């Protein structure tokens, strides 16, 4: 008990000192050179790690009491406590922060970081600054062409073959940490095994069968894992070319859990994510739950390293769960938590199995999965489906801009004007667009600039045609009330030759959308891991990871490399050797 007494004595001394100096001005300290940007941290929120060696002889109850008292003595407010890793989440002002750092039982105090969803709606942004493909010696991305319920990601992982042999992940749990889920979507067949909300700043988000996924990200990720065969929502909610049955997930037999750790904007705190990950691990029978095996799927991350997170993920691994996380979409260093030991880092490839230009790279990349133009479920009616026609032709591969208005407008199509019909210049206007459909070429200025100019000119709809072959998805900065759609280069150029003519631009609700990101690659790999684990239930998490990496389809440089890790996960080979 000597450790308890010494820590209590130190805590008491600091508490008395704090009481006698409540009005003192805190001493300013120089910031650390590696301090994270303010936008990456939660103001006044910190994670504190206690010296673990000093507490080894104490019971869990004693540790909890001592650590809680240390925080209170410093003037802090504890919001979460993780006694098994000797850490806690706290609220501190500057004076309380200084006092807590001075406690000899405290090993460190660090910010409570912000983590973000690692997926985004398929599309392009003219002004986007991404890592050069040529500098990485990588090829361009390919677009996805729908083929029945089995997506290109399913085909890359040979899901049809897995299903034919009965490998669907039955008996293994996949616990997703994300923005929530639309449990009413038919793709989930009301089979969600568990749901818990860990975002305390938003009200009325505790029911998986009520509105909780405003971001849509969690529903999309979950569909890749669990979407049921033949359970689509029907023609009205589908994208062009989709099968009436919707899509099918990689592991339709797993027990699916959702830990809502990211909020409405797709962001969440390190502390909230740790709480969610711990809840996922608590589903294990060894931790008092009902599951034999748990895969934790995290399509999220951020750029700052956290000692508390590392402790947490190490603890979860030791409990027997496998945590799989997205490496990030910056075309740069691997993000956290994917970069931690005991977390499997996942990069993204396209349908040509080339590395996606956005996918982060480094030694912490373990495996890759399908992550470009991945079609999956979104909350019912909350997606967008676009259509367009003009000059008597109905166009194909029409895509809606991400912040477009919904609705349909039929009227005269008018060329917007300007150099090469690009309609650039922030004050450019054309009165001829008023009450009509603006037809604009993609070019040297952003989609945002073109759209803003057209709407300010009174356009009731906007069509932007590509300046290269292929479909055109678009990312905007602001929301608009009128439909904004992208059409193919050939359709736009042909339409220009038919003006004046009439046409229609429409954006309606949809139940499915295509997203890009390592967020989309991660659930492919998480589901694949679950399928293999179900087929080989005697494996530990360490043995499972070894099997997945040794049987992956090698891509890029022979052997493990910084772009693909060990390669594309291959669950069928991991199970059968073929």
HURAUR-V597888 format. One record per pair of residues at least 6 apart in sequence whose ideal C-beta (glycine too) atoms are under 6 Angstrom apart, sorted by the first residue. I is the first residue (numbers start at 1). J is the second residue. D is the distance in Angstrom with one decimal. If there is no record, write none. Layout:
# HURAUR-V597888
i;j;d
I;J;D
I;J;D
This chain:
# HURAUR-V597888
i;j;d
3;54;5.3
3;57;5.7
4;58;5.8
4;62;5.6
7;66;5.2
7;105;4.5
10;104;5.1
11;69;5.5
11;70;4.8
11;73;4.8
14;73;5.6
14;99;5.8
14;103;5.6
15;73;3.6
18;99;5.3
26;94;4.7
26;95;4.7
26;98;5.5
36;304;4.2
40;113;5.8
40;114;5.4
40;304;5.5
41;111;3.8
41;113;5.9
42;112;4.7
42;269;5.6
44;91;5.5
45;112;3.7
46;90;5.3
46;92;5.4
46;109;5.3
46;112;5.8
47;89;5.7
47;110;5.2
47;112;5.5
47;308;4.0
48;88;5.4
48;90;5.6
48;109;4.9
49;87;4.7
49;107;4.8
49;108;4.9
49;307;5.7
49;308;5.7
50;67;5.4
50;86;4.2
50;105;5.4
50;106;6.0
51;105;5.6
51;107;4.9
52;86;4.7
55;63;5.0
55;86;5.8
60;83;5.3
63;83;5.1
64;83;4.8
68;78;6.0
70;103;5.3
70;105;5.9
71;78;4.9
71;90;5.5
74;96;4.9
74;99;4.0
74;100;3.9
75;96;3.8
76;90;4.4
76;92;4.7
76;96;4.8
76;100;6.0
77;91;4.2
78;88;5.4
78;90;5.3
79;89;4.7
80;89;4.0
80;271;5.3
80;275;5.8
81;88;4.5
84;315;5.8
85;311;4.0
85;312;5.8
85;315;5.2
87;308;4.8
87;311;6.0
89;271;3.7
100;106;5.9
100;109;5.8
101;109;5.4
108;307;5.7
112;269;5.2
112;270;5.3
112;271;5.1
113;270;4.5
113;302;5.6
113;304;5.1
113;306;5.7
114;267;5.5
115;268;5.6
115;273;5.9
115;300;5.0
115;301;5.9
115;302;4.5
116;266;5.9
116;267;5.1
117;217;4.4
117;262;5.7
117;266;3.9
117;300;5.6
117;519;6.0
118;299;5.3
118;300;5.9
118;301;5.7
118;326;3.9
118;328;5.9
118;329;5.6
118;517;5.1
118;518;5.0
118;519;3.9
119;217;5.6
119;515;4.8
119;517;3.4
119;519;3.0
119;520;5.4
120;516;5.9
120;517;5.7
121;402;4.7
121;515;5.7
122;373;5.1
122;473;4.8
122;514;4.0
122;516;5.2
123;402;5.9
123;473;3.1
123;474;5.1
123;475;4.8
125;475;4.1
126;446;4.5
126;447;6.0
127;446;5.0
130;331;5.2
130;357;5.5
131;331;2.8
133;357;5.1
138;354;6.0
138;355;5.0
139;354;4.2
141;350;4.3
141;372;5.0
142;350;4.9
142;351;4.5
142;352;4.6
143;373;5.4
143;470;5.8
143;471;5.9
144;152;5.2
144;351;5.9
144;373;3.6
146;241;3.9
146;242;5.3
148;243;4.6
149;243;4.8
149;245;4.7
149;247;5.5
149;248;4.4
150;160;5.8
151;247;5.6
151;375;5.7
152;351;4.6
153;370;3.3
153;374;5.7
153;524;5.4
156;370;5.3
157;250;5.9
157;528;5.8
158;572;4.7
159;250;5.5
161;572;5.5
162;572;5.7
167;531;5.2
167;535;5.5
168;252;5.0
168;253;3.3
169;251;3.5
169;253;4.7
169;254;3.9
169;530;4.1
169;531;4.5
169;534;4.8
170;253;3.6
170;534;5.7
171;534;5.0
172;254;5.4
172;293;4.5
172;530;4.4
172;533;5.0
172;534;4.5
173;255;4.3
173;283;5.7
173;291;4.2
173;294;4.7
174;225;5.5
174;254;4.7
174;256;5.9
174;295;4.9
174;297;5.8
174;526;5.7
174;530;5.1
175;257;4.0
175;280;3.5
175;294;5.8
175;296;5.1
176;221;6.0
176;222;5.7
176;258;5.3
176;297;4.9
177;259;4.7
177;261;4.5
177;276;4.8
177;298;4.8
178;217;5.9
178;218;3.4
178;221;5.5
178;262;5.8
179;213;5.3
179;215;3.9
179;217;4.6
179;218;4.0
179;262;4.4
179;266;5.8
180;212;3.8
180;213;3.6
180;218;4.8
180;260;4.4
181;208;5.6
181;213;5.6
181;218;5.1
181;219;5.2
181;222;5.2
181;258;4.6
182;213;5.6
182;219;4.8
182;379;3.9
182;380;6.0
183;192;5.1
183;208;3.7
183;209;4.5
184;209;5.7
185;377;5.2
185;380;5.8
186;231;4.7
186;233;5.5
187;223;5.4
187;227;4.0
187;228;5.8
187;231;5.2
187;246;5.8
187;377;4.7
189;228;5.0
189;231;5.7
192;208;5.5
192;256;5.6
193;255;4.2
193;256;5.7
193;257;5.4
194;257;4.2
195;208;4.0
195;258;4.9
196;259;5.8
196;279;5.7
197;205;4.9
197;206;4.8
197;260;4.3
198;261;5.0
198;272;4.5
198;275;4.8
198;276;4.6
199;260;6.0
199;263;4.5
199;272;6.0
202;263;5.4
205;212;4.5
213;219;5.0
213;379;5.5
214;264;4.2
215;266;4.4
216;378;4.4
216;379;5.8
216;382;6.0
217;266;5.7
219;377;5.4
219;378;5.4
219;379;5.4
220;376;4.6
220;378;5.6
220;515;5.5
221;299;5.0
221;523;4.7
223;376;3.7
223;377;3.4
224;249;6.0
224;376;5.0
224;523;4.1
224;524;6.0
225;249;5.0
225;251;5.7
225;523;4.7
225;527;4.4
226;249;4.5
226;256;4.8
227;247;4.9
227;248;5.5
227;249;4.1
227;377;5.9
228;252;5.6
229;248;4.6
230;245;4.5
232;244;5.6
232;245;4.3
232;246;2.8
233;511;4.3
237;510;5.3
237;511;3.3
239;385;5.8
239;512;5.6
247;376;5.9
250;524;5.9
250;527;3.5
250;528;5.9
251;527;3.8
251;530;4.8
251;531;5.1
254;530;4.9
259;276;3.4
259;279;5.5
259;280;5.7
261;268;4.8
261;272;5.2
261;273;4.5
261;276;3.9
262;268;4.1
270;306;5.5
270;309;5.7
274;312;4.6
277;296;5.9
277;316;5.8
280;296;4.7
281;316;4.6
281;319;5.1
281;321;4.7
282;289;5.5
283;289;3.8
283;291;4.5
283;294;5.4
284;291;5.6
284;294;5.4
284;320;5.9
293;533;5.0
294;321;4.4
295;322;5.1
295;526;5.2
295;529;5.2
295;530;4.9
296;321;5.6
296;323;4.4
297;324;5.5
297;522;5.9
297;523;5.5
297;526;3.6
298;325;4.2
299;326;4.9
299;519;3.5
299;522;4.6
301;326;5.6
301;328;5.2
301;335;3.5
301;336;5.8
301;338;5.8
302;335;5.8
302;336;5.9
303;335;5.8
305;336;5.6
309;337;5.7
310;340;5.1
313;323;5.7
313;337;5.8
313;340;5.1
313;342;5.1
313;343;5.2
314;342;5.0
316;323;5.9
317;342;3.7
320;541;6.0
322;541;4.3
323;343;4.9
324;344;4.5
324;522;6.0
324;525;5.7
324;526;4.7
325;337;4.9
325;338;4.0
325;343;5.2
326;346;5.8
326;518;3.8
326;519;5.1
326;522;4.5
327;334;4.5
327;338;4.6
327;345;4.8
327;347;5.1
327;360;4.3
327;365;5.7
327;518;5.1
328;335;3.5
328;360;4.1
329;358;4.2
329;517;5.3
329;518;5.8
330;360;5.8
331;358;5.5
332;360;5.7
333;362;5.5
334;345;5.6
334;360;4.9
334;362;4.4
334;364;4.2
337;343;5.0
338;345;3.7
339;364;4.4
344;366;4.9
345;364;4.5
345;365;5.2
345;366;5.0
346;367;5.8
346;369;5.7
346;518;6.0
346;521;5.1
346;522;4.6
346;525;5.0
347;359;4.4
347;365;4.8
347;368;4.3
348;356;4.1
348;359;4.2
348;371;2.6
348;518;4.7
348;521;4.0
349;355;5.9
349;368;4.9
350;356;5.6
350;372;3.9
353;555;5.8
355;563;4.8
356;371;5.5
356;372;5.0
359;518;5.7
361;562;4.7
361;563;5.0
362;562;5.4
365;565;4.0
366;565;4.4
367;525;5.5
367;552;5.8
367;565;5.0
367;566;5.9
367;569;4.9
368;564;5.0
368;568;5.5
369;521;3.6
369;524;3.6
369;525;4.3
369;569;5.9
370;524;5.2
371;517;5.9
371;518;5.7
371;520;4.5
371;521;3.5
372;516;5.4
373;514;4.9
374;515;5.7
374;520;4.0
375;512;5.8
375;514;4.7
377;512;5.8
378;513;5.0
380;511;5.4
381;509;4.0
383;510;3.6
383;513;4.2
384;400;4.0
384;507;5.3
384;510;5.8
385;508;5.2
385;510;4.0
386;398;4.5
386;399;5.6
386;400;3.8
386;485;4.5
386;507;5.1
387;398;5.5
387;506;4.9
388;395;4.9
388;398;4.7
388;463;5.9
388;485;5.1
388;487;5.6
388;505;4.9
389;503;5.2
389;504;5.1
390;413;5.2
390;495;4.8
390;501;6.0
390;503;3.0
391;495;5.5
391;498;3.7
391;501;4.4
395;487;5.2
395;491;4.7
397;471;4.1
397;488;5.8
398;485;5.4
398;487;5.7
399;471;5.5
399;473;4.3
399;486;4.7
400;485;5.7
400;507;4.7
401;474;4.1
401;476;5.1
401;484;4.1
402;475;5.3
403;476;4.3
403;479;4.4
404;483;5.7
404;484;4.1
404;507;5.1
405;480;5.1
405;481;4.3
405;482;5.1
405;483;5.8
406;507;5.0
407;483;5.6
408;506;3.6
409;460;4.6
409;461;4.2
409;505;5.8
410;504;4.4
411;436;5.4
411;437;5.7
412;436;4.6
412;502;5.8
413;437;4.6
413;439;5.3
413;501;5.8
413;503;4.7
414;432;5.3
414;433;5.5
414;436;4.6
415;421;5.4
415;439;5.4
415;499;5.9
416;423;3.8
416;430;5.9
416;438;4.8
416;440;4.4
417;430;5.1
418;424;5.8
420;441;5.7
420;443;5.8
421;441;4.4
422;441;5.1
422;443;3.5
423;440;4.8
423;450;5.1
423;453;5.4
424;445;3.7
428;453;4.9
429;457;4.8
430;457;5.0
433;454;5.9
433;457;4.1
433;458;5.9
433;459;4.4
434;458;3.2
437;461;4.5
437;505;5.7
438;454;3.9
438;459;4.0
438;462;4.9
439;463;5.1
440;450;4.9
440;464;4.9
441;465;6.0
442;464;5.7
442;466;5.4
442;467;4.5
447;474;4.5
447;476;5.9
448;476;5.3
448;477;4.6
451;462;5.5
451;484;5.5
454;462;4.9
455;480;5.9
460;482;5.7
461;482;5.4
461;483;4.8
461;505;3.8
462;484;4.5
463;485;5.7
463;487;5.6
463;505;5.6
464;486;5.4
465;487;4.9
465;489;5.8
465;492;2.2
466;472;4.1
466;488;5.7
466;489;4.2
472;486;3.2
474;486;5.1
483;505;4.9
483;506;6.0
483;507;4.1
485;505;5.2
525;569;4.8
528;569;4.7
528;571;4.1
531;571;4.8
532;571;5.0
532;574;4.6
532;575;5.8
533;544;5.6
535;575;4.6
547;574;5.2
548;569;5.9
548;574;5.8
549;566;4.0
551;570;5.4
551;573;4.4
551;574;4.3
552;566;4.4
552;567;3.8
552;568;5.9
552;569;5.6
552;570;5.7
553;567;4.8
553;568;4.2
553;570;5.1
554;567;4.4
555;564;4.2
555;567;4.8
555;568;6.0
556;563;5.1
556;564;4.6
560;566;5.2
